[in-house]
Amino acid sequence: MTGDQRLVVVLLHVPVTLPATTEARLAELGDEYGLRPSAIDALAALIELIAVDPLTPTTVRDHAAAVDVHIADSLVALELDVVREARTIADLGSGAGVPGLVLASAVPSARVWLVESNRRKC
């Protein structure tokens, strides 16, 4: 099992109860970027973690807003062939893990490194 597969497994163990509109938006993004169902499940879990974890270093916690501000903004990188085909991706200054965790879910063949120098955000 690769590191990315472990990430998806960990995120899948988060109980997720997203509003229907948020699930629909995730499905729309999944179709647009050709994401696997397991990636969409992992992204749903990430949104839920951002919403419920009081230590998450972001002010965008609302499910609907998080899909657009965190997930959609991160997935735009997949429009670049160099990102879609990358073997290694580094998220420098990853803070809440975005876009690194999103890209790890979307590009399972890549090794994704999250680097954050501010210990408070880790």
Secondary structure, DSSP 8 states (H G I E B T S, - for coil): --HHHHHHHHHHTS-----HHHHHHHHHHHHHHT--HHHHHHHHHHHHHHHH-TT-S-S--SHHHHIIIIIIHHHGGGGSHHHHT-SEEEEET-TTTTTHHHHHHH-TTSEEEEE-S-GGG-
